[in-house]
Amino acid sequence: MSGNSHAFSAIIKNTEALVAQIVYKMIDNAEDRRDLAQDVYLKVYSNLRNFRFQSKLSTWIAQIAYNACVSHLQKKKPELPGFGDSTDEEEKTQNLKSGLSSGTNVESELSRKERIAILSNAIEKLPPLYKTLITLFHNEQMSYEEIGEITGLSAGTLKSYLFRARAALKTNLLQKYKKEEL
């Protein structure tokens, strides 16, 4: 039995960042996020014997996370989808800091960090599906096929939604920063 728990721990370790990306982009409430992440791994554990290796294990787990979030959102029916709380600001700040390279000057690093923060905040204001698709495609660098397996959407629909998400992002950024000229 010890081998099974070690193997499952390895599965969690290898997929927790992906699950967190999906849950944190789709769900605004921090407590709900934690509960959903736990529920995802409970579902994975209880259904692992049903995994048929028709896709990557991480894709299968991401699909479980996505479906759990969709179910949660359908039950909650949020009034303002896409608006996140500030509980993960510390994590974002840490990610931004870790992304800074040591060989460039301070001014350009601050400018880069500011642009990343502006973009991250704008992405957080998108509806949950758009946030998730942008995250999976651009941050996780998943293919349309992999994202389609997770979301159940066709490649054409994904491309359309990604186009709309980017257009909404651009519009929001231009409205907010046009006067300041990014």
CORZI-V575120 format. One record per pair of residues at least 12 apart in sequence whose C-alpha atoms are under 6 Angstrom apart, sorted by sequence separation. I is the first residue (numbers start at 1). GAP is how many residues later the second one is. D is the distance in whole Angstrom. If there is no record, write none. Layout:
i=I gap=GAP d=D
i=I gap=GAP d=D
This chain:
i=40 gap=25 d=6
i=130 gap=35 d=5
i=84 gap=40 d=6
i=83 gap=41 d=6
i=82 gap=42 d=6
i=83 gap=42 d=5
i=19 gap=43 d=6
i=82 gap=43 d=5
i=82 gap=44 d=5
i=82 gap=45 d=4
i=81 gap=46 d=5
i=82 gap=46 d=5
i=28 gap=56 d=5
i=28 gap=57 d=6
i=63 gap=87 d=4
i=62 gap=88 d=6
i=26 gap=102 d=4
i=25 gap=106 d=6
i=25 gap=107 d=6
i=22 gap=110 d=6
